[in-house]
């Protein structure tokens, strides 16, 4: 099988590429990535010389370019390409609207034009919005709050419309918050780990009681693999780790593992439109594909912390860049 993976130099996409090449010896992968600030070919050093793997730099917002790559007739397209950081979407919504909506539409057009057998849209639990109690099933209406979540929700609706209108063979995966090695240090877990390794404080938004459902990235890769091979066309699949924790709980677990105390926490002004609680009902993928997360949160967190401790070369150069420093100062200083 030949896969076209967009956004494959990013966090989840790069893990998925390595996962597929380990599991399937006869699969070929084309990795199409624009290499924005969080696209990093260092994530793929272990496979860069693999004859089954090919990297192409390009932008999914360029339809002519997308068609040229899709003309190579992959069996499936898996769309990881996305602007994903909520804080960035509040500062600059335009990039999210362009990539997450227009880019997805271009990939759907190419899927139709070249009769590609499967299109997998990687979405997010954030399209549902916040929920006080209980969990969102795939049938719940979308109620996004932030520009990021709204752009992803719009992309999901476009994907769904292509199935209803044109019978395009699409599927949608909606994972909860992923974490693990190689995650760009803007998200809470890698940011806090690397800050502590630099002897800096960790900036915790508001009261720290916002709840997220955490999923180790390799469990997400297994789920997407199952959706690719066993999912039913036109269907949506929630993928949640079942680990619901407040941001304060996550912070304290990181502090404990890294032998720091609560003095390392710096409470900062809450960000705009900060959803209070996310929670997914994942009975569908468990029932239909026998998927269960294999990694408990605390063990996976220890594994993640160890990776950042042993791979300072990977993240130190990212955090030293002027663009990162400028963003960090704008986001967290004087609050």
C-alpha positions as a printed Julia matrix, in Angstrom:
335×3 Matrix{Float64}:
   0.0    0.0    0.0
   1.18   3.53  -0.8
   0.23   6.3    1.64
   0.34  10.05   1.11
   0.74  11.58   4.56
   0.38  15.34   4.83
   1.96  17.11   7.78
   4.18  14.12   8.36
   7.06  16.15   9.81
   4.9   17.27  12.72
   4.42  15.57  16.06
   1.69  12.98  15.46
   2.37  12.62  11.73
   6.05  11.75  12.22
   5.21   9.17  14.87
   2.61   7.65  12.54
   5.11   7.39   9.68
   7.63   5.57  11.88
   4.88   3.35  13.27
   3.67   2.32   9.8
   7.17   1.62   8.45
   7.93  -0.55  11.49
   4.7   -2.51  11.2
   4.27  -2.96   7.44
   7.37  -3.93   5.52
   5.74  -3.58   2.09
   4.17  -0.12   2.6
   5.46   3.03   0.9
   5.04   6.53   2.28
   5.15   9.96   0.67
   5.46  12.64   3.35
   4.19  16.05   2.18
   4.96  18.84   4.62
   5.35  22.62   4.33
   7.87  22.63   7.21
   6.36  25.48   9.18
   7.84  26.23  12.6
   6.62  22.97  14.14
   7.44  20.75  11.14
  10.78  19.16  11.92
  12.67  16.63   9.79
  14.73  15.75  12.87
  11.61  13.81  13.9
  12.24  11.44  10.98
  15.99  10.89  11.12
  15.51   7.18  11.76
  13.67   6.67   8.44
  15.11   9.36   6.17
  17.24   6.81   4.29
  14.54   4.14   4.13
  13.82   3.28   0.48
  10.1    3.03   1.3
   9.97   6.65   2.47
  10.07   9.88   0.48
   9.8   13.47   1.7
   8.39  16.27  -0.46
   8.27  19.86   0.74
   5.05  21.62  -0.24
   1.87  23.38   0.81
  -1.56  21.71   0.75
  -3.05  25.16   0.08
  -1.58  24.99  -3.44
  -4.11  22.91  -5.4
  -1.93  22.53  -8.49
   0.89  21.18  -6.34
  -1.45  18.86  -4.42
  -2.79  17.45  -7.7
   0.73  16.8   -8.94
   1.54  14.75  -5.84
  -1.84  12.98  -5.8
  -1.34  12.0   -9.46
   1.17   9.46  -8.17
  -1.95   7.53  -7.17
  -1.49   6.73  -3.48
  -3.97   4.24  -2.07
  -4.86   6.59   0.77
  -4.33  10.16   1.98
  -4.01  10.78   5.71
  -4.27  14.48   6.51
  -2.26  15.48   9.57
  -1.42  18.87   8.04
  -2.87  21.52  10.29
  -2.22  24.6   12.33
  -2.94  23.24  15.8
  -1.91  25.5   18.67
  -4.91  27.23  20.24
  -2.9   30.17  21.56
  -1.47  30.81  18.11
  -4.96  30.71  16.6
  -6.09  33.45  18.95
  -3.13  35.61  17.94
  -3.36  34.83  14.2
  -6.6   33.11  13.05
  -5.97  33.64   9.33
  -3.3   30.92   8.99
  -5.6   28.39  10.66
  -8.52  29.18   8.39
  -6.31  28.89   5.32
  -4.5   25.65   6.14
  -7.18  23.77   8.04
 -10.08  24.6    5.7
  -8.69  25.44   2.25
  -5.91  22.85   2.54
  -8.36  20.11   3.48
 -10.63  21.06   0.58
  -7.73  20.8   -1.86
  -6.92  17.31  -0.61
 -10.55  16.26  -1.03
 -10.57  17.59  -4.59
  -7.44  15.58  -5.34
  -9.0   12.49  -3.74
 -11.97  12.8   -6.07
  -9.94  13.6   -9.17
  -7.55  10.67  -8.83
 -10.04   8.2   -7.33
  -7.97   7.62  -4.21
  -9.41   4.77  -2.16
  -9.38   6.38   1.29
  -9.11   9.85   2.82
  -8.53  10.09   6.58
  -9.06  13.47   8.22
  -7.24  13.9   11.53
  -9.46  16.18  13.58
  -9.64  16.96  17.31
 -11.91  16.6   20.32
 -11.97  20.4   20.52
 -14.57  20.6   17.74
 -17.2   19.54  20.29
 -16.44  22.41  22.66
 -16.57  22.16  26.43
 -18.75  19.76  28.43
 -19.55  20.08  32.14
 -20.16  16.41  32.78
 -20.37  13.2   30.77
 -18.63  12.66  27.44
 -19.16  13.55  23.79
 -20.12  10.79  21.36
 -19.59  11.12  17.63
 -23.25  12.05  17.21
 -23.06  15.21  19.3
 -23.31  18.49  17.34
 -20.16  20.53  16.94
 -19.78  23.59  19.16
 -16.21  24.91  18.79
 -15.02  27.91  20.75
 -11.62  28.99  19.43
 -10.47  29.89  15.91
  -8.43  26.65  15.85
 -11.34  24.43  16.86
 -13.69  26.26  14.51
 -11.34  25.81  11.55
 -11.08  22.08  12.33
 -14.86  21.79  12.7
 -15.35  23.5    9.34
 -12.88  21.08   7.77
 -14.78  18.14   9.26
 -18.04  19.41   7.8
 -16.46  19.81   4.38
 -15.08  16.27   4.6
 -18.5   14.97   5.59
 -20.17  16.88   2.73
 -17.91  15.19   0.19
 -19.07  11.8    1.42
 -22.75  12.77   1.32
 -22.57  14.57  -2.03
 -19.92  12.7   -4.0
 -19.55   9.44  -2.02
 -15.87  10.29  -1.51
 -14.39   7.51   0.7
 -13.66   9.64   3.75
 -13.23   8.89   7.44
 -12.66  11.26  10.37
 -10.58  10.58  13.5
 -11.1   12.86  16.5
  -8.34  12.23  19.04
  -8.02  13.83  22.46
  -4.9   15.72  23.58
  -1.8   13.81  22.44
   1.53  13.87  24.22
   4.88  12.13  23.92
   8.41  12.56  22.52
   9.1   15.03  19.69
   6.21  17.35  20.57
   7.03  20.98  19.83
   7.61  22.83  23.14
   4.62  25.12  22.97
   2.08  22.59  24.29
   1.74  22.28  28.06
   3.61  19.01  28.69
   6.76  19.6   26.59
   6.78  23.29  27.54
   6.69  22.53  31.25
   9.26  19.72  31.02
  11.73  21.79  29.03
  11.21  24.87  31.19
  12.08  22.87  34.28
  15.15  21.45  32.56
  16.16  25.08  31.94
  15.47  25.92  35.62
  12.57  28.14  34.65
   9.1   28.31  36.11
   6.08  26.81  34.36
   3.28  29.22  33.32
  -0.06  27.73  34.38
  -3.16  29.41  33.01
  -5.86  30.64  35.39
  -6.67  28.37  38.31
  -5.27  25.3   36.53
  -8.54  23.39  36.82
  -9.3   23.04  33.11
  -9.7   19.34  32.31
  -8.17  17.58  29.32
  -8.24  13.94  28.25
  -4.71  12.71  27.55
  -3.66  10.17  24.93
  -0.12   8.89  24.42
   0.86   9.41  20.8
   1.59   5.74  20.07
  -1.93   4.78  21.17
  -3.24   7.37  18.72
  -1.08   5.88  15.94
  -2.59   2.44  16.6
  -6.09   3.89  16.42
  -5.46   5.72  13.14
  -3.95   2.53  11.7
  -7.15   0.67  12.57
  -9.35   3.43  11.14
  -7.34   3.34   7.91
  -7.72  -0.42   7.47
 -11.0   -1.24   9.2
 -12.99   1.97   9.44
 -16.31   2.35   7.65
 -16.44   5.05   4.98
 -18.29   8.17   6.03
 -17.87   7.45   9.74
 -16.33   9.46  12.58
 -14.28   7.84  15.35
 -13.45   9.42  18.71
 -10.03   8.4   20.06
  -9.56   9.25  23.72
  -6.98   8.07  26.21
  -9.42   8.01  29.14
  -6.94   9.98  31.25
  -8.93  13.03  32.34
  -6.84  15.37  34.45
  -6.81  19.02  35.33
  -3.87  21.04  34.09
  -2.86  21.49  37.72
  -2.8   17.7   38.24
  -0.63  17.27  35.14
   1.69  20.03  36.34
   2.1   18.46  39.78
   2.84  15.05  38.27
   5.57  16.61  36.12
   6.97  18.45  39.14
   6.97  15.27  41.22
   8.73  13.22  38.54
  11.33  15.94  38.03
  11.79  16.46  41.79
  10.54  20.03  41.9
   8.01  21.65  44.2
   5.04  23.96  43.73
   7.31  27.01  43.87
   8.1   26.23  40.22
   4.52  27.11  39.23
   3.8   30.63  37.98
   0.08  31.27  37.7
  -0.6   33.53  34.7
  -3.71  35.25  33.41
  -6.05  32.79  31.73
  -6.12  32.79  27.96
  -9.14  33.92  25.99
 -11.96  31.4   25.53
 -10.32  28.65  27.57
 -12.66  25.63  27.37
 -13.21  24.15  30.83
 -13.5   20.43  30.18
 -13.08  17.95  27.31
 -14.19  14.34  27.44
 -14.76  11.73  24.72
 -16.97   8.66  24.56
 -14.86   6.14  22.63
 -17.17   3.14  22.74
 -17.5    3.12  18.95
 -13.85   2.46  18.1
 -13.55   0.07  21.03
 -16.6   -1.89  19.93
 -15.96  -1.93  16.18
 -12.16  -2.29  16.15
 -11.29  -3.66  19.59
  -9.05  -0.66  20.27
  -7.98   0.2   23.79
  -5.2    2.55  24.91
  -2.19   0.56  26.12
  -0.24   3.29  27.9
  -1.26   4.55  31.31
  -0.79   8.28  31.77
   1.84   8.29  34.5
   4.05   5.66  32.85
   3.8    7.43  29.48
   4.56  10.77  31.16
   7.73   9.31  32.73
   8.75   8.0   29.32
   8.13  11.43  27.81
  10.1   13.28  30.48
  13.0   10.86  30.03
  13.02  11.52  26.28
  13.29  15.29  26.74
  16.0   14.84  29.36
  18.04  12.72  26.96
  17.4   14.74  23.8
  18.24  18.31  24.68
  19.78  18.69  21.21
  16.31  18.34  19.72
  14.44  20.97  21.72
  17.1   23.45  22.82
  17.65  24.74  19.31
  13.88  25.14  18.84
  13.48  27.22  22.0
  16.52  29.33  21.17
  15.04  30.6   17.9
  14.01  34.25  17.82
  10.48  33.4   16.68
   9.93  31.13  19.67
  11.36  33.68  22.1
   9.19  36.45  20.67
   6.04  34.32  20.88
   6.8   33.12  24.41
   7.43  36.65  25.63
   4.19  37.91  24.06
   2.14  35.02  25.41
   3.32  34.73  29.0
   5.18  37.85  30.15
   3.6   40.66  32.19
   0.59  38.62  33.15
